[in-house]
Amino acid sequence: MHYNLALIGFGNVARALARLLIRKQDWLKSKHGITFSFTGISTGRHGHAVNPNGLDIQKALELVESGQDISPLSSLEVKDSLAVIQHSKANVMFENSPVNTQTGQPALDHIRTALELGMHAIT
């Protein structure tokens, strides 16, 4: 089974998750028949990128870690995290954004949007 993944928040935790999934990619395919593509990334400081056919995750990691914007990786213009969720065609959304402990925002809106679009939402 193939999964399209969206990472909302691309800080240390999300980047570590991306690296782990890349390292385990062959094992996931051979052992469980799971393949995946990263189709959306939203960051607070480095822009947003969407490509329903798959983003170059290694390039995204390099750009963010060198302080650069990931927007050039995008196949269409997206202005915010909700647009990334809406246009990524993801099956799974990983929510890793900073959260207001009083309101739960913006994570609450991210999760609601993902669920309304039929995605799995992981926090």
C-alpha positions in Angstrom: 0.0 0.0 0.0 1.2 3.5 -0.9 0.8 6.4 1.5 1.2 10.1 0.8 2.5 11.9 3.8 2.1 15.6 4.9 4.4 17.0 7.6 2.8 20.0 9.3 5.7 21.5 11.3 9.2 20.6 10.1 11.3 21.1 13.3 13.6 18.7 15.0 11.0 16.0 15.6 9.4 16.0 12.1 12.9 16.1 10.5 13.9 13.1 12.7 10.7 11.3 11.7 11.5 12.0 8.0 15.0 10.6 8.4 13.7 7.5 10.2 11.2 6.8 7.5 13.8 7.2 4.8 16.1 4.8 6.7 13.3 2.2 7.1 11.9 2.6 3.6 13.3 -0.6 2.2 12.3 -2.6 5.3 8.8 -1.2 5.3 8.4 -2.2 1.6 9.8 -5.7 1.9 8.3 -6.6 5.3 4.9 -4.8 5.1 4.4 -3.8 1.5 4.3 -0.1 2.5 5.6 2.6 0.3 5.3 6.3 0.8 5.9 9.8 -0.6 6.2 13.1 1.2 3.6 15.3 -0.6 3.3 18.3 1.7 5.6 20.1 4.2 4.7 23.2 6.1 7.2 25.2 8.2 6.9 28.3 10.4 10.2 29.8 9.1 11.1 28.0 5.9 7.9 28.2 3.8 5.6 25.6 2.5 5.8 23.0 -0.3 3.3 20.7 -1.9 3.7 18.2 -4.7 1.0 15.5 -5.0 3.6 13.4 -7.0 6.1 13.6 -4.2 8.6 16.1 -2.8 12.4 15.6 -2.7 12.6 15.1 1.1 16.4 15.0 1.1 16.5 18.4 -0.6 13.8 19.7 1.9 16.0 18.6 4.8 19.1 20.2 3.3 17.3 23.5 2.6 15.8 23.8 6.1 19.0 22.8 7.9 20.9 25.5 5.9 18.2 28.1 6.8 16.7 28.3 3.3 13.1 28.3 2.0 11.5 25.1 0.8 8.9 26.8 -1.4 10.9 26.3 -4.6 10.3 22.5 -4.2 6.5 23.1 -4.5 4.6 22.3 -7.7 2.0 24.8 -6.8 1.9 28.0 -4.7 0.6 27.5 -1.1 0.6 30.2 1.5 -0.1 28.4 4.8 -0.4 25.1 6.6 -4.1 24.6 5.9 -3.4 25.0 2.1 -0.7 22.4 2.4 -3.1 20.0 4.0 -5.8 20.7 1.4 -3.6 20.4 -1.6 -1.1 17.7 -0.7 -3.4 14.8 -1.5 -2.0 13.1 1.6 -3.4 10.0 3.3 -1.6 10.8 6.5 -0.9 14.1 8.2 1.7 14.4 10.9 0.9 17.4 13.1 4.1 18.8 14.7 3.4 22.5 14.9 3.9 24.6 18.0 0.6 24.7 19.9 -1.1 27.3 22.1 -1.8 25.3 25.3 -4.9 27.4 26.0 -6.6 27.0 22.6 -5.0 24.0 21.0 -4.4 26.1 17.9 -3.2 25.8 15.2 -3.1 22.0 15.7 -6.8 21.8 16.3 -7.6 23.3 12.9 -4.9 21.2 11.2 -6.4 18.0 12.6 -10.0 18.9 11.9 -9.1 19.8 8.3 -7.1 16.6 7.8 -10.0 14.4 9.2 -12.6 16.3 7.1 -10.5 15.4 4.0 -10.4 11.7 5.1 -6.7 11.7 6.2 -5.3 9.9 9.2 -4.0 12.5 11.6 -1.0 11.8 13.8 0.2 14.1 16.6 
